[in-house]
Amino acid sequence: MTWRIVRLVVQYGLVLFAAAALNFALPRLAPGDVTDYLIPPEQAGAITAEQRERILARYGLDEPLPVQFREYLAGLVRGDLLISARYSRPVTDIVLERLPWTLLLVGTSTLLAVAVGTAAGFRSAWKRGRATDVSTMSTFMLIDSMPPFFVGLLLILVFSVHLGWFPIFGAVPTLPTEGVELVVEVARRLILPALSLTAAMLGTIYLVARPALVSELREDYVLMAQAKGLTKRQVRRHAERNALLPVTTMALINLGTVVGGATVIETVFSYPGLGRLLYESVLARDYPVLQGTFFVLAVTVLAANFVADLLYPLLDPRVRRPFASP
Amino acid sequence: MRSRGMLVALLVSSLLLALSPTASTEETSRVTIGLNGFENNITPFTHSFGAFPNTHDLVHLVYDSLFWSQARDDPEPWLAESAEPSEDYTTWTVSLRDDVTWHDGTPFTADDVQFSMEYYVEHEADSGRYAHHVGDMPLYEDSEIIDDHTIRLDFAHPAGQFRIMPGADLPILPRHQWEDVAEPGAFTEELPVGTGPYRVAEIVSDQQYRFEANDDYFQGRPLVDELVMPIIQEPAAAFAALQTGDVDYVSQNVPTELIEAFDRADDIEVLRGTIFQSIQLYFNTPREPLDDPQLRKAIALAIDREEIVETVLLGNGEPGRDSYMHPESPWAIDEEIRQFDPDQARDLLDEAGYDQMNGDGIRLTPDGDPLAFTVLVSSFDPQGIRTSQIVAEQVSEVGIDLEVEALDPATIGQRRRAPEPGQEADFDIRVGGLEAHAHVDPDALYYFFHTPGERGFGETQTSYANPEFDEIVVRAGESGDLDERRELLAEAQRILAEDVPMIVVMYPDGIWAHRTDGYAGWIADFGHSPLTKRSFLAEYAGTGVGEGPLGTGVEEAARQPWVWVLVALLVIAVVVAAVFLRRRGADEYE
C-alpha cells in the first residue's frame, strides 16, 4: 500500500519534472530573445549590447542556463513563477487571471462536446448502417472539417452582425456591471466561443463514441443479455456504460490539446484565456510566462489523468482494485 | 415529463435573459474604441509595441510634450509657451505655461522638465523610442532652472531642431512620480500621472483600458468624458464590432477589401489621412554582392511599384521613392523618382559585370555565383508577404532570383542585427514597415543611414556606410536655419536615391472608420491616426459630440472570474441532472 503511494508520487513527480525541463528548454531553442520583441523594430539599434543585457538581467535572463533552470525550479517549489518580461508582472498573477476563463471556456465546451458527441455517436451506433447513421456521420464530419477560425467568424457573422444576439469580443462587458446582469452578460459572451470550440472537438468525440459502442454491441454479453430477455433499456445501460470508457479517456487526455485549440478561438473572440497568452508569449519570447503557463497546463493535464484513473474503477468494475496504477 | 418541461423552461428563460438589452442611464459621454493590441502600462518606459502604430498617440493622450505635433516643421507650443535658441543653437531657453497641473493636482514646473531630460538620459535602455532624442541627436548636457516656468537647456552640440526633436516628441514626466523609480521598465503597479487630456482610470491586462477626461486640461476640457478601449486583435472581429455598434471606432487601418462597403454604409464614415506609413526592402549592404550599388539600383528599376500599389493596396497608396522619405513629409524631395524600367535594369546589370547567366536564366556574378537572395518577411504581415512575392516575380524578369521566407517577428529581429558589433547581420534582404515618427523626424535619415558605430543605429537597418552622407546628416541635425536644413536633407535624400540601401515599395494611405451615430469629432490629424489627442479637443476636433453609448456606475466584481467557473459548473450540473431525469422517465429506447 505505502509502496503504491510512493510509486504513484514518484511517477507523477518524474513526469512533472520532465514537463518542467521541456518547458524550460523548448522556448529557448527558438532564435531571438525578448529584447527582439520589446524593442520596436526601427529603434532596435538605439540601445547598445550592454543595455540589452541590462533588460535581460532584470528578468534573470542573462544568467547561465543552469542558474536560470535552478531559479525556475526553486520558483516552482515556492509557487512563484518569476516575472514576465513582456508585462513586467509576476507570472503567477497573469496566469491566475487567465486560468479561470480558460477553464470556463474549455470546461463548457468539453462538457458540451462530450454530451452531444457521445449522444450522437451512441445513436449512430444503435442505428448503424441506416440513414440516421449516415446522415449524422456526414454532419459531424462536415463540422469537424471546418477550421475553428472559420466557424468562429461564421458564428459572429450570423449571430452578432445579422441577428445582433451576442457581443463579439471579450469575456465581460466593457462597462462595469454587477449581479444577475453580469451573469447574463458573461453567459452571452461565452456562448459563441464555447460553441466554436465545441464544434472543433465534436468530431473527435463522436468518432470515439460510435465505434466504441459498435464494438460493445458485438460482444457476447450483449447477445446474452438480449437472449435473457432484458429490456432494451437494460441492455443499453450495460453496453453504453462500457462504451463510455474510451470516451472519458479521450476527453480527458485531449484537454491539453484543447487549450491549444482554444488559442485561435480566443483570438477571434478576444477572450482572455491561456491559449492566447501562450501564443503571444511565444511571439514575444517571454520565457518566464511560457515556462509558467506550460507548467500550469502540464499540472492540469496530469490532474485530468489522475481523475481519469480515479474514474475508471467507477465506470469499469474490471479495474476496481485499490490504487490502480496510472 | 415534468422534468422535461423544467428543462425547456430553463432554456427558454436563459435565452430570454440573454436577449434582454442592458439597461443604461445617461450620465457620461463615452466612446468605445477597438484597440488592436494591449500596450501594457501607458508610460514612455512600459508601453509595448504590441499595438503599434497607436502607441505614440496613446502615450500622448496621457502625457504632453513641450511642442505638438512633430508631423510639421513648425510644431505649435504646447506645454511650452516659447523656446528661444542661443546664436549657435547649443542652448535653448524655454518658457513654460503656468496654468498646467498634473492629473493629481500638483503644479507642473520647470523642475519637471529638468527631471524628465535627466531621467531619459539616465534610463536610455528602457526607452528606446524616446530617449535617443536627448541621448544622441541632440545630446542633452545640462540645464538651469531660471524660475518656476523658465528653464535653460544646454546641448553638447547645436540642437537646431529642438522644437521638433525632442520638443514635440518627448513626453514630460512628473518628478514626484518617477524620481524614486529605479526600474522604469518595470513600472506596472501604479497608473501614470501626466498632464494630458486623459488620465488612465483602469487597465485590465490584455482586455481593456478605460481613460477619463482631465477636467482641468489647459487646452480646455476634452469633448468626451470617457474612452473605453477593449482589445480586439482580429481585424475581422474588430470591424464586425464596428458594424454592430459594439465599438465606435477601430484603431486599425480599414482592410482594403472593406473600404468600398464602408464608403457606402450610412452608419459608418471612412476617414482618410496620412500617418506616413511605408513598406520597404532593406538590403544588408555590406554583404556581397549586395554591396554593389549598381545591383541594388537595378533591382529598384526592375520593380513596378505602381502595379504593386494597385494589386496589394487596390490603389490606396502611393508608389515608393528611393529617396526614402514619405512624399508628404515636410522634408521630402520630389525629384529623383525612379520609374519602372526593366530594360535599363538589364543594361545596368550587363554593364556591372552580371552579364553571364546559368541554365535557369539567373545572372551570375563575375565570380560565377548566381544572383539569388532570400527576402525575410514577417509571417504576421500579409501585406508584406504579398508585396515581396510580387517583387520576387518582377525581379525574376531581369534574371535575379528572390526567395521569400516568412518568419516570426522575433526571429527576424535576431537575424537583422549583427551578433557582435562589427560583425555582419544574417540576412540578404528583408521587408519591413515604418510609420509616422520615422518619416517626420528630420533626424530619421541620420538615425537610419549613418555609418554604424557610435552614432545612430544604422547597424540594425541596412548597415549602409558613406562618410559623405554622414557629414551631411550631422550638419542637418545641428543646423538651426530651416532652409539650410531642408537643403542638406534634400542632398542626403539624393545620395540615398543614388546608393539605394533601401527600396521603399509603397506608402499606404491611412484609412480609418468610425460610426456616425457616436462621437463625431474624429479628425484624420496630419501625421497621426484619428485616435490622437486633437480629436478630443474643441479647438481642433470635427463637428462636435454625438450621443455615444452610455453606461452605469463603477465597481470591480467583474474582475473576479472564479465566480463564473462556479456559476458555469452549477448551470451544467442542472442541465446534466435534467437530462438524467428525462432519461429515467423515458421507458423505451426507440
Interface residues (C-beta under 8 A of the other chain):
Chain A: A30 P31 G32 D33 D36 Y37 L38 I39 P40 P41 E42 Q43 A44 G45 A46 I47 T48 A49 Q51 R52 R54 I55 R58 I83 R86 Y87 S88 R89 I94 E97 P100 W101 L103 L104 G107 T108 L111 A115 W126 L153 I156 L157 S160 V161 G164 W165 F166 P167 I168 F169 G170 A171 V172 P173 T174 L175 P176 T177 E178 V180 E181 L182 V183 V184 E185 V186 A187 R188 L190 I191 T231 K232 R233 R236 T267 V268 F269 S270 P272 R276 L277 E280 L283 A284 R285
Chain B: S14 L17 A18 L19 S20 T22 A23 R30 T32 G34 N40 N41 T46 S48 F49 G50 F52 T55 E124 A125 D126 G128 R129 A131 H132 D136 E183 G185 A186 F187 T188 S205 D206 Q207 Q208 V228 P230 I231 I232 Q233 E234 A236 A237 A238 A240 A241 Q243 T244 D246 F380 D408 P409 A410 T411 I412 G413 Q414 R415 R416 R417 E420 P421 G432 L434 A438 Y447 F448 P452 G456 F457 G458 E459 T460 Q461 G551 T552 G553 V554 E555 E556 A557 A558 R559 P561 W562 W564 V565 V567 A568 L569 I572 V576 V579 D587 E588 Y589
